[in-house]
Amino acid sequence: MTTTQPSLRIDFSEAPHDPVERLLWLSGAKEAFDAQVATMWQVAYFDARLSGRFVAALDLNLHSRKKALAFTRAENERRGRPMRWGDGF
């Protein structure tokens, strides 16, 4: 399997010029980015589990089994708990 890195562009044009203010701005930007990425992990693991490919997702070794299950549970909760898994995946 060949993996490619997606092209990601982050706009720093509105970052403050003052170094201390920039550090605070970057901290907030990182928190926002991490929150959005976490949501995408949740959806991806949930969809993998829903489609019966959760083991294949775990085999990628991107996260521990515990973390991947936490992502699926969080997404299931966000969707109003439509799925009832016994966690034997």
MARSE-606207 format. One record per atom (N, C-alpha, C): residue number from 1; residue in three letters; x, y, z. Coordinates in steps of 0.2 Angstrom, whole numbers, plus 5000, padded with zeros to 4 digits. Atoms other than C-alpha are relative to their C-alpha. Example, Ala and Ser with C-alpha at 12.3 -4.5 7.8 and 13.67 -1.06 7.14 Angstrom:
@tivex->1 kese->ALA px->5004 py->4994 pz->5000
@tivex->1 kese->ALA px->5062 py->4978 pz->5039
@tivex->1 kese->ALA px->5004 py->5006 pz->5000
@tivex->2 kese->SER px->4996 py->4994 pz->4999
@tivex->2 kese->SER px->5068 py->4995 pz->5036
@tivex->2 kese->SER px->4996 py->5005 pz->5003
// end
This chain:
@tivex->1 kese->MET px->5004 py->4994 pz->5000
@tivex->1 kese->MET px->5000 py->5000 pz->5000
@tivex->1 kese->MET px->5004 py->5006 pz->5000
@tivex->2 kese->THR px->4997 py->4994 pz->5001
@tivex->2 kese->THR px->5006 py->5017 pz->4995
@tivex->2 kese->THR px->4996 py->5006 pz->5004
@tivex->3 kese->THR px->5003 py->4994 pz->4997
@tivex->3 kese->THR px->5002 py->5032 pz->5006
@tivex->3 kese->THR px->5003 py->5006 pz->4998
@tivex->4 kese->THR px->4998 py->4993 pz->5002
@tivex->4 kese->THR px->5003 py->5050 pz->5001
@tivex->4 kese->THR px->4998 py->5005 pz->5005
@tivex->5 kese->GLN px->5002 py->4995 pz->4995
@tivex->5 kese->GLN px->5002 py->5065 pz->5012
@tivex->5 kese->GLN px->4996 py->5005 pz->4996
@tivex->6 kese->PRO px->5004 py->4995 pz->5003
@tivex->6 kese->PRO px->4988 py->5076 pz->5008
@tivex->6 kese->PRO px->5003 py->5007 pz->5001
@tivex->7 kese->SER px->4997 py->4993 pz->5001
@tivex->7 kese->SER px->4992 py->5094 pz->5003
@tivex->7 kese->SER px->4995 py->5004 pz->5005
@tivex->8 kese->LEU px->5003 py->4996 pz->4995
@tivex->8 kese->LEU px->4987 py->5105 pz->5018
@tivex->8 kese->LEU px->5003 py->5007 pz->5000
@tivex->9 kese->ARG px->4998 py->4993 pz->5000
@tivex->9 kese->ARG px->4987 py->5123 pz->5018
@tivex->9 kese->ARG px->4997 py->5004 pz->5006
@tivex->10 kese->ILE px->5002 py->4997 pz->4994
@tivex->10 kese->ILE px->4986 py->5133 pz->5034
@tivex->10 kese->ILE px->5001 py->5008 pz->4999
@tivex->11 kese->ASP px->4999 py->4993 pz->5001
@tivex->11 kese->ASP px->4983 py->5152 pz->5033
@tivex->11 kese->ASP px->5003 py->5003 pz->5006
@tivex->12 kese->PHE px->4997 py->4997 pz->4994
@tivex->12 kese->PHE px->4995 py->5161 pz->5045
@tivex->12 kese->PHE px->5000 py->5008 pz->4999
@tivex->13 kese->SER px->5000 py->4993 pz->5002
@tivex->13 kese->SER px->4991 py->5178 pz->5037
@tivex->13 kese->SER px->4997 py->5005 pz->5005
@tivex->14 kese->GLU px->5003 py->4996 pz->4994
@tivex->14 kese->GLU px->4981 py->5184 pz->5052
@tivex->14 kese->GLU px->5003 py->4999 pz->5006
@tivex->15 kese->ALA px->4997 py->5001 pz->4994
@tivex->15 kese->ALA px->4993 py->5179 pz->5065
@tivex->15 kese->ALA px->5004 py->5006 pz->5002
@tivex->16 kese->PRO px->4997 py->4994 pz->4997
@tivex->16 kese->PRO px->5000 py->5193 pz->5076
@tivex->16 kese->PRO px->5007 py->5000 pz->4998
@tivex->17 kese->HIS px->4993 py->4999 pz->5001
@tivex->17 kese->HIS px->5017 py->5200 pz->5072
@tivex->17 kese->HIS px->5004 py->4999 pz->5007
@tivex->18 kese->ASP px->4997 py->5000 pz->4993
@tivex->18 kese->ASP px->5021 py->5202 pz->5091
@tivex->18 kese->ASP px->5002 py->4992 pz->5002
@tivex->19 kese->PRO px->4999 py->5007 pz->4999
@tivex->19 kese->PRO px->5030 py->5185 pz->5096
@tivex->19 kese->PRO px->4996 py->4997 pz->5006
@tivex->20 kese->VAL px->5004 py->5003 pz->4995
@tivex->20 kese->VAL px->5021 py->5183 pz->5112
@tivex->20 kese->VAL px->4992 py->4999 pz->4998
@tivex->21 kese->GLU px->5007 py->5000 pz->5002
@tivex->21 kese->GLU px->5004 py->5187 pz->5105
@tivex->21 kese->GLU px->4999 py->4994 pz->4994
@tivex->22 kese->ARG px->5001 py->5005 pz->5005
@tivex->22 kese->ARG px->5008 py->5175 pz->5090
@tivex->22 kese->ARG px->5000 py->4993 pz->5004
@tivex->23 kese->LEU px->5000 py->5006 pz->4996
@tivex->23 kese->LEU px->5012 py->5161 pz->5103
@tivex->23 kese->LEU px->4993 py->4998 pz->5002
@tivex->24 kese->LEU px->5007 py->5001 pz->4998
@tivex->24 kese->LEU px->4995 py->5163 pz->5110
@tivex->24 kese->LEU px->4995 py->4999 pz->4994
@tivex->25 kese->TRP px->5004 py->5001 pz->5006
@tivex->25 kese->TRP px->4987 py->5164 pz->5093
@tivex->25 kese->TRP px->5001 py->4993 pz->4998
@tivex->26 kese->LEU px->4998 py->5007 pz->5002
@tivex->26 kese->LEU px->4996 py->5148 pz->5088
@tivex->26 kese->LEU px->4997 py->4995 pz->5004
@tivex->27 kese->SER px->5003 py->5005 pz->4995
@tivex->27 kese->SER px->4990 py->5139 pz->5104
@tivex->27 kese->SER px->4993 py->4999 pz->4998
@tivex->28 kese->GLY px->5007 py->5001 pz->5002
@tivex->28 kese->GLY px->4972 py->5143 pz->5099
@tivex->28 kese->GLY px->4999 py->4997 pz->4994
@tivex->29 kese->ALA px->5000 py->5003 pz->5007
@tivex->29 kese->ALA px->4975 py->5138 pz->5081
@tivex->29 kese->ALA px->5001 py->4993 pz->5001
@tivex->30 kese->LYS px->4999 py->5007 pz->4999
@tivex->30 kese->LYS px->4982 py->5122 pz->5087
@tivex->30 kese->LYS px->4994 py->4996 pz->5003
@tivex->31 kese->GLU px->5005 py->5003 pz->4997
@tivex->31 kese->GLU px->4968 py->5118 pz->5098
@tivex->31 kese->GLU px->4994 py->4999 pz->4995
@tivex->32 kese->ALA px->5005 py->5000 pz->5005
@tivex->32 kese->ALA px->4955 py->5122 pz->5084
@tivex->32 kese->ALA px->5002 py->4994 pz->4995
@tivex->33 kese->PHE px->4998 py->5005 pz->5005
@tivex->33 kese->PHE px->4965 py->5111 pz->5072
@tivex->33 kese->PHE px->4999 py->4993 pz->5003
@tivex->34 kese->ASP px->5001 py->5006 pz->4997
@tivex->34 kese->ASP px->4966 py->5097 pz->5084
@tivex->34 kese->ASP px->4993 py->4997 pz->5001
@tivex->35 kese->ALA px->5008 py->5002 pz->4999
@tivex->35 kese->ALA px->4947 py->5097 pz->5088
@tivex->35 kese->ALA px->4997 py->4998 pz->4993
@tivex->36 kese->GLN px->5003 py->5001 pz->5006
@tivex->36 kese->GLN px->4943 py->5097 pz->5070
@tivex->36 kese->GLN px->5003 py->4993 pz->4997
@tivex->37 kese->VAL px->4997 py->5007 pz->5002
@tivex->37 kese->VAL px->4955 py->5082 pz->5066
@tivex->37 kese->VAL px->4997 py->4995 pz->5005
@tivex->38 kese->ALA px->5003 py->5005 pz->4996
@tivex->38 kese->ALA px->4948 py->5073 pz->5081
@tivex->38 kese->ALA px->4993 py->4998 pz->4998
@tivex->39 kese->THR px->5007 py->5002 pz->5003
@tivex->39 kese->THR px->4931 py->5074 pz->5074
@tivex->39 kese->THR px->5001 py->4996 pz->4994
@tivex->40 kese->MET px->4999 py->5004 pz->5006
@tivex->40 kese->MET px->4937 py->5067 pz->5058
@tivex->40 kese->MET px->5003 py->4993 pz->5001
@tivex->41 kese->TRP px->4998 py->5007 pz->4997
@tivex->41 kese->TRP px->4946 py->5052 pz->5067
@tivex->41 kese->TRP px->4994 py->4997 pz->5002
@tivex->42 kese->GLN px->5006 py->5003 pz->4998
@tivex->42 kese->GLN px->4929 py->5049 pz->5075
@tivex->42 kese->GLN px->4996 py->4997 pz->4995
@tivex->43 kese->VAL px->5004 py->5002 pz->5006
@tivex->43 kese->VAL px->4920 py->5048 pz->5059
@tivex->43 kese->VAL px->5003 py->4995 pz->4996
@tivex->44 kese->ALA px->4996 py->5005 pz->5004
@tivex->44 kese->ALA px->4933 py->5038 pz->5050
@tivex->44 kese->ALA px->4999 py->4993 pz->5004
@tivex->45 kese->TYR px->5000 py->5006 pz->4996
@tivex->45 kese->TYR px->4934 py->5025 pz->5064
@tivex->45 kese->TYR px->4993 py->4997 pz->5000
@tivex->46 kese->PHE px->5007 py->5002 pz->5000
@tivex->46 kese->PHE px->4915 py->5024 pz->5066
@tivex->46 kese->PHE px->4998 py->4997 pz->4993
@tivex->47 kese->ASP px->5002 py->5003 pz->5007
@tivex->47 kese->ASP px->4912 py->5022 pz->5047
@tivex->47 kese->ASP px->5004 py->4993 pz->4999
@tivex->48 kese->ALA px->4996 py->5007 pz->5001
@tivex->48 kese->ALA px->4926 py->5008 pz->5047
@tivex->48 kese->ALA px->4996 py->4995 pz->5004
@tivex->49 kese->ARG px->5004 py->5005 pz->4996
@tivex->49 kese->ARG px->4917 py->4999 pz->5061
@tivex->49 kese->ARG px->4993 py->4999 pz->4997
@tivex->50 kese->LEU px->5007 py->5001 pz->5003
@tivex->50 kese->LEU px->4900 py->5002 pz->5053
@tivex->50 kese->LEU px->5000 py->4995 pz->4994
@tivex->51 kese->SER px->5000 py->5004 pz->5006
@tivex->51 kese->SER px->4906 py->4994 pz->5037
@tivex->51 kese->SER px->5004 py->4994 pz->5001
@tivex->52 kese->GLY px->4996 py->5007 pz->4999
@tivex->52 kese->GLY px->4915 py->4979 pz->5045
@tivex->52 kese->GLY px->5007 py->5000 pz->4999
@tivex->53 kese->ARG px->4993 py->4999 pz->5002
@tivex->53 kese->ARG px->4932 py->4986 pz->5042
@tivex->53 kese->ARG px->5004 py->5002 pz->5006
@tivex->54 kese->PHE px->4997 py->4997 pz->4994
@tivex->54 kese->PHE px->4937 py->4991 pz->5060
@tivex->54 kese->PHE px->5007 py->4996 pz->5001
@tivex->55 kese->VAL px->4994 py->5004 pz->4999
@tivex->55 kese->VAL px->4950 py->4977 pz->5061
@tivex->55 kese->VAL px->5006 py->5003 pz->4995
@tivex->56 kese->ALA px->4995 py->4997 pz->5005
@tivex->56 kese->ALA px->4958 py->4984 pz->5045
@tivex->56 kese->ALA px->5002 py->5006 pz->5002
@tivex->57 kese->ALA px->4998 py->4993 pz->4997
@tivex->57 kese->ALA px->4958 py->5001 pz->5053
@tivex->57 kese->ALA px->5005 py->4999 pz->5005
@tivex->58 kese->LEU px->4996 py->5001 pz->4995
@tivex->58 kese->LEU px->4966 py->4995 pz->5068
@tivex->58 kese->LEU px->5007 py->4997 pz->4998
@tivex->59 kese->ASP px->4994 py->5002 pz->5002
@tivex->59 kese->ASP px->4979 py->4986 pz->5058
@tivex->59 kese->ASP px->5005 py->5005 pz->4997
@tivex->60 kese->LEU px->4996 py->4994 pz->5003
@tivex->60 kese->LEU px->4985 py->5003 pz->5051
@tivex->60 kese->LEU px->5005 py->5003 pz->5006
@tivex->61 kese->ASN px->4996 py->4998 pz->4994
@tivex->61 kese->ASN px->4992 py->5006 pz->5069
@tivex->61 kese->ASN px->5000 py->5007 pz->5001
@tivex->62 kese->LEU px->5000 py->4993 pz->4999
@tivex->62 kese->LEU px->4987 py->5024 pz->5069
@tivex->62 kese->LEU px->4998 py->5002 pz->5007
@tivex->63 kese->HIS px->5002 py->4999 pz->4993
@tivex->63 kese->HIS px->4979 py->5023 pz->5086
@tivex->63 kese->HIS px->5000 py->4993 pz->5004
@tivex->64 kese->SER px->5001 py->5006 pz->4996
@tivex->64 kese->SER px->4978 py->5010 pz->5100
@tivex->64 kese->SER px->4993 py->4998 pz->4999
@tivex->65 kese->ARG px->5007 py->5003 pz->5001
@tivex->65 kese->ARG px->4963 py->4999 pz->5100
@tivex->65 kese->ARG px->4995 py->5004 pz->5005
@tivex->66 kese->LYS px->5004 py->4996 pz->4995
@tivex->66 kese->LYS px->4957 py->5008 pz->5116
@tivex->66 kese->LYS px->4998 py->5007 pz->4997
@tivex->67 kese->LYS px->5002 py->4993 pz->5003
@tivex->67 kese->LYS px->4958 py->5025 pz->5107
@tivex->67 kese->LYS px->4996 py->5000 pz->4995
@tivex->68 kese->ALA px->5005 py->5001 pz->5006
@tivex->68 kese->ALA px->4950 py->5019 pz->5091
@tivex->68 kese->ALA px->4993 py->4999 pz->5003
@tivex->69 kese->LEU px->5006 py->5001 pz->4998
@tivex->69 kese->LEU px->4936 py->5012 pz->5101
@tivex->69 kese->LEU px->4997 py->5006 pz->5003
@tivex->70 kese->ALA px->5003 py->4994 pz->4997
@tivex->70 kese->ALA px->4934 py->5028 pz->5111
@tivex->70 kese->ALA px->4998 py->5005 pz->4994
@tivex->71 kese->PHE px->5002 py->4996 pz->5006
@tivex->71 kese->PHE px->4933 py->5037 pz->5094
@tivex->71 kese->PHE px->4993 py->4998 pz->4998
@tivex->72 kese->THR px->5006 py->5002 pz->5003
@tivex->72 kese->THR px->4919 py->5026 pz->5088
@tivex->72 kese->THR px->4994 py->5001 pz->5005
@tivex->73 kese->ARG px->5005 py->4999 pz->4995
@tivex->73 kese->ARG px->4910 py->5028 pz->5105
@tivex->73 kese->ARG px->4998 py->5007 pz->5000
@tivex->74 kese->ALA px->5002 py->4993 pz->5000
@tivex->74 kese->ALA px->4911 py->5047 pz->5104
@tivex->74 kese->ALA px->4996 py->5002 pz->4994
@tivex->75 kese->GLU px->5004 py->4999 pz->5006
@tivex->75 kese->GLU px->4905 py->5047 pz->5086
@tivex->75 kese->GLU px->4993 py->4998 pz->5001
@tivex->76 kese->ASN px->5007 py->5003 pz->4999
@tivex->76 kese->ASN px->4890 py->5036 pz->5091
@tivex->76 kese->ASN px->4996 py->5004 pz->5005
@tivex->77 kese->GLU px->5004 py->4996 pz->4996
@tivex->77 kese->GLU px->4886 py->5047 pz->5105
@tivex->77 kese->GLU px->4998 py->5006 pz->4997
@tivex->78 kese->ARG px->5002 py->4994 pz->5004
@tivex->78 kese->ARG px->4887 py->5062 pz->5094
@tivex->78 kese->ARG px->4994 py->4999 pz->4995
@tivex->79 kese->ARG px->5005 py->5001 pz->5005
@tivex->79 kese->ARG px->4875 py->5054 pz->5082
@tivex->79 kese->ARG px->4993 py->4998 pz->5004
@tivex->80 kese->GLY px->5006 py->5002 pz->4997
@tivex->80 kese->GLY px->4862 py->5050 pz->5096
@tivex->80 kese->GLY px->5000 py->4993 pz->5002
@tivex->81 kese->ARG px->5000 py->5007 pz->4999
@tivex->81 kese->ARG px->4868 py->5032 pz->5099
@tivex->81 kese->ARG px->4996 py->4996 pz->4996
@tivex->82 kese->PRO px->5004 py->5004 pz->5004
@tivex->82 kese->PRO px->4861 py->5024 pz->5084
@tivex->82 kese->PRO px->5002 py->4993 pz->5000
@tivex->83 kese->MET px->4997 py->5007 pz->5000
@tivex->83 kese->MET px->4872 py->5009 pz->5086
@tivex->83 kese->MET px->5001 py->4997 pz->5007
@tivex->84 kese->ARG px->4999 py->5004 pz->4993
@tivex->84 kese->ARG px->4872 py->4996 pz->5100
@tivex->84 kese->ARG px->5005 py->4995 pz->4999
@tivex->85 kese->TRP px->4994 py->5004 pz->5000
@tivex->85 kese->TRP px->4889 py->4988 pz->5100
@tivex->85 kese->TRP px->5001 py->4997 pz->5006
@tivex->86 kese->GLY px->4998 py->5003 pz->4994
@tivex->86 kese->GLY px->4894 py->4975 pz->5113
@tivex->86 kese->GLY px->5007 py->5001 pz->5001
@tivex->87 kese->ASP px->4993 py->4999 pz->5000
@tivex->87 kese->ASP px->4912 py->4981 pz->5110
@tivex->87 kese->ASP px->5004 py->4994 pz->4999
@tivex->88 kese->GLY px->4996 py->5006 pz->5003
@tivex->88 kese->GLY px->4917 py->4964 pz->5103
@tivex->88 kese->GLY px->5002 py->5001 pz->4993
@tivex->89 kese->PHE px->4999 py->4997 pz->5007
@tivex->89 kese->PHE px->4918 py->4974 pz->5087
@tivex->89 kese->PHE px->5000 py->4994 pz->4995
// end
